[in-house]
Amino acid sequence: MASGGSTMAGGDWRGMDRATLSRAYDNSGAVPGSGAVMAALRERSAAVRATRSGELDIPYGAGARQRFDLFRCGRPGAPLLAFIHGGYWQRNDKGGFSALAEGPLARGLDVAMIGYTLCPAATMTALAAEIPAALTALRAHAAPPRLVVSGWSAGGHLAALAMACPDVDAGLAISGIFDLAPIRRTVLDDALHLTAEEVAALSPIRHLPGQAGPLTVAYGANELPELCRQSQVYQAAWAGTGLPGDLLPLPGDDHFTVLDQMIRPDGALTEAALRLATG
């Protein structure tokens, strides 16, 4: 991989103290009612799992969370969207995001929801290594003609890292973290225990692939400034090396309402996934 660190612009976060920087990344605190939004998403996802047939909890490793769920749209030879859930690498599970399969399934895509070991039970290094293993297993199990990796928040970070995987044809990173350096200086690191070496090795902006399929970097225009900046700077670095892709700001959406853009068959994220899946 070619290093992309030289393209990274400095940000105001460098001058923030720990408390201020922690607030700058506190998505839940920034959005009143976010807990209720996530609870509703979990409830809707449980209904999807109960009513829609799928292959659930297929193992790709020995760990309890090293499982994926696969939902088929019913169209033979459909492309596959592989989604990685968020929760700042330490919360949530794949089952709570099953509702996000609704939009892509309605548009003719198969959808997989990837689980992974959470921090601090796993280091960030070990966690990040689970995603390529999951994608390799998905490619072998589902045999899709085209695989799009996607993820939200922490999952956006993991999806961006996965763009270097040979099993990936395209990517959709939503509201992601692409430079871990600020995270290491927030309260989030109390569970993550990031090392300087992990920040260097696992920040997507510091390791842009020499070549890759198209990547759409999406975010809600009403998100916290640091989240917007992370997406903008990363996509600029990606495009600056000549890699294919685009930036997709979503007007009116915050860190949580942005998810509805994939739940809806006509949502902007569903449309983006379809474009990437059909090449």
C-alpha positions in Angstrom: 0.0 0.0 0.0 1.1 3.5 -0.6 1.1 5.7 2.5 -1.5 8.5 2.4 -0.3 10.2 5.5 1.4 13.1 3.7 -2.0 14.2 2.3 -3.6 14.5 5.7 -4.5 18.0 6.7 -4.1 19.2 10.3 -7.3 20.0 12.1 -8.5 22.1 15.1 -8.7 18.9 17.1 -5.0 19.1 17.8 -5.6 22.2 20.0 -8.5 20.7 22.0 -8.1 19.3 25.5 -9.4 15.8 26.2 -12.8 16.8 27.5 -13.5 19.1 24.5 -12.2 16.5 22.0 -14.4 13.9 23.6 -17.4 16.0 23.1 -16.4 16.6 19.5 -16.8 12.9 18.9 -19.8 12.3 21.2 -22.4 11.5 18.6 -25.0 10.3 21.0 -24.7 13.4 23.2 -24.9 15.6 20.2 -28.3 14.2 19.0 -31.2 14.4 21.4 -33.3 11.3 21.2 -30.5 9.2 19.6 -31.1 6.4 22.2 -34.7 6.1 21.1 -33.7 6.1 17.4 -31.3 3.2 18.0 -33.9 1.4 20.2 -36.4 1.7 17.3 -33.8 0.4 14.9 -33.1 -2.7 17.0 -36.9 -3.3 17.3 -37.3 -3.0 13.5 -34.3 -5.2 12.9 -35.7 -7.9 15.2 -38.8 -7.9 13.1 -36.8 -8.3 9.9 -34.9 -11.2 11.4 -38.2 -12.8 12.6 -40.1 -12.4 9.3 -37.5 -12.6 6.5 -35.8 -15.8 5.8 -32.0 -15.6 6.0 -28.9 -17.6 6.9 -28.1 -16.3 10.4 -25.0 -16.6 12.5 -22.8 -18.2 9.9 -19.3 -18.5 11.4 -16.2 -17.1 9.8 -13.9 -17.7 12.8 -13.9 -19.3 16.2 -14.9 -16.2 18.2 -18.5 -15.9 19.5 -19.1 -12.7 17.5 -17.2 -13.9 14.4 -20.5 -14.5 12.5 -22.4 -13.1 9.6 -26.1 -13.0 8.6 -26.9 -13.4 4.9 -30.2 -12.2 3.4 -31.0 -13.1 -0.2 -33.1 -10.8 -2.4 -34.3 -13.8 -4.5 -32.5 -12.8 -7.7 -30.0 -15.4 -8.9 -26.5 -13.9 -9.3 -27.3 -10.8 -7.3 -24.4 -8.5 -6.1 -23.7 -8.6 -2.4 -23.6 -5.6 0.0 -21.6 -6.6 3.2 -22.4 -4.2 6.0 -20.4 -3.6 9.2 -22.2 -2.1 12.2 -21.0 0.8 14.3 -20.8 1.6 18.0 -17.2 3.0 18.3 -15.8 -0.5 18.1 -17.2 -1.3 21.6 -21.0 -1.5 21.3 -23.8 -3.0 19.4 -24.1 -6.1 17.3 -25.0 -7.1 13.8 -28.5 -8.2 14.7 -29.4 -4.7 15.7 -28.8 -3.4 12.2 -30.8 -6.0 10.1 -33.3 -3.3 9.1 -30.6 -1.7 6.9 -30.9 -4.7 4.6 -34.5 -3.7 3.6 -33.6 -1.0 1.1 -30.8 -2.9 -0.8 -32.9 -6.2 -0.8 -35.8 -4.3 -2.4 -33.5 -3.1 -5.1 -32.0 -6.5 -6.0 -29.0 -6.8 -3.8 -28.1 -9.6 -1.4 -27.1 -8.3 2.0 -24.8 -9.6 4.7 -24.4 -8.2 8.2 -21.0 -8.8 9.7 -20.3 -9.3 13.4 -17.0 -8.8 15.0 -15.3 -9.0 18.4 -15.7 -5.7 20.4 -13.0 -3.8 22.3 -11.7 -4.2 24.9 -12.2 -8.0 24.5 -10.1 -7.6 21.3 -7.4 -5.1 20.4 -8.1 -2.8 17.5 -5.5 -4.8 15.6 -7.2 -8.1 16.2 -10.7 -6.6 15.5 -9.6 -5.0 12.2 -8.2 -8.4 11.0 -11.5 -10.0 11.5 -13.2 -8.1 8.7 -11.0 -9.4 5.8 -11.6 -12.9 7.2 -15.3 -12.3 7.1 -15.2 -11.0 3.6 -13.2 -13.9 2.3 -15.7 -16.3 3.9 -18.6 -14.3 2.4 -17.1 -14.4 -1.0 -16.7 -18.2 -0.8 -20.1 -18.8 0.8 -22.3 -16.5 -1.3 -20.2 -16.4 -4.5 -21.4 -12.9 -5.6 -20.4 -11.5 -8.9 -19.6 -8.2 -7.2 -19.1 -7.5 -3.5 -19.5 -4.0 -2.0 -18.2 -3.5 1.6 -20.1 -0.9 3.6 -20.3 0.3 7.2 -21.5 3.1 9.5 -19.5 5.0 12.1 -16.8 2.6 13.4 -18.0 0.3 10.6 -17.2 3.0 8.2 -13.6 2.9 9.4 -13.5 -0.9 9.1 -15.0 -0.7 5.6 -12.4 1.8 4.5 -9.6 -0.4 5.7 -11.2 -3.3 3.8 -10.9 -1.5 0.5 -7.5 -3.0 0.2 -8.9 -6.6 0.4 -8.9 -8.6 -2.9 -12.4 -9.8 -2.2 -13.8 -6.2 -2.3 -15.0 -4.6 -5.6 -16.3 -1.3 -4.2 -17.1 0.4 -0.9 -19.6 2.7 0.8 -18.2 4.2 4.1 -20.8 6.1 6.1 -20.1 8.6 8.8 -16.7 6.9 9.4 -13.5 7.6 11.3 -10.6 7.6 9.0 -7.8 9.0 11.2 -7.6 7.4 14.7 -5.2 10.0 16.1 -8.0 12.2 17.6 -9.8 9.1 19.0 -6.7 8.2 21.0 -7.1 11.5 22.9 -10.8 11.0 23.8 -12.6 9.0 26.5 -13.3 6.4 23.9 -9.7 5.2 24.3 -10.5 4.1 27.8 -11.9 0.9 26.2 -9.9 0.9 22.9 -6.4 1.3 24.4 -5.0 2.4 21.1 -1.2 2.4 20.7 0.7 4.8 18.6 1.5 1.9 16.3 -2.1 1.1 15.8 -3.0 4.7 15.0 -0.3 4.6 12.3 -1.2 1.2 11.0 -5.0 1.3 11.2 -5.9 4.8 10.1 -7.3 4.5 6.5 -6.1 7.9 5.6 -2.5 6.9 6.3 -2.7 3.8 4.1 -4.4 4.6 0.8 -4.3 1.6 -1.5 -2.2 1.7 -4.6 -5.3 0.6 -6.5 -8.9 -0.1 -5.5 -12.4 -0.1 -6.7 -14.7 2.9 -6.3 -15.4 4.2 -2.8 -18.3 6.5 -1.9 -17.7 8.4 1.4 -21.1 9.5 2.8 -22.0 11.5 5.9 -24.9 13.5 7.3 -24.4 17.2 6.7 -25.8 17.8 10.2 -23.2 15.6 11.9 -20.6 16.9 14.4 -18.0 19.0 12.6 -15.3 16.5 13.4 -17.2 13.7 11.8 -17.8 15.9 8.7 -14.2 16.8 8.6 -13.0 13.2 8.8 -15.1 12.2 5.8 -14.2 15.3 3.8 -10.4 15.0 4.4 -10.3 11.3 3.8 -12.2 11.5 0.5 -10.0 14.3 -0.6 -6.9 12.2 0.1 -8.5 9.2 -1.7 -9.3 11.3 -4.8 -6.0 13.1 -4.6 -4.1 9.8 -5.4 -6.3 9.2 -8.4 -8.5 6.5 -6.8 -12.1 6.3 -8.0 -15.0 7.4 -5.9 -17.0 10.4 -4.6 -18.1 12.3 -1.6 -21.8 12.1 -0.6 -23.0 14.6 2.0 -26.6 14.1 2.9 -28.4 17.3 3.7 -30.6 17.4 6.8 -29.3 14.1 8.2 -27.4 13.6 11.5 -25.3 10.7 12.6 -28.4 8.6 13.3 -31.0 9.7 10.8 -28.5 8.9 8.0 -29.3 5.2 8.5 -32.8 5.7 7.2 -31.2 6.5 3.8 -30.3 2.8 3.6 -33.5 1.4 5.2 -35.6 3.1 2.5 -35.5 1.5 -1.0 -35.4 5.0 -2.4 -32.8 6.3 0.1 -29.6 8.0 -1.0 -27.5 5.3 0.6 -29.5 2.5 -1.1 -29.1 4.3 -4.4 -25.3 4.6 -3.8 -25.0 1.0 -2.9 -26.9 0.0 -6.1 -24.6 2.2 -8.2 -21.5 0.6 -6.7 -22.9 -2.9 -6.9 -23.7 -2.7 -10.6 -20.4 -1.1 -11.5 
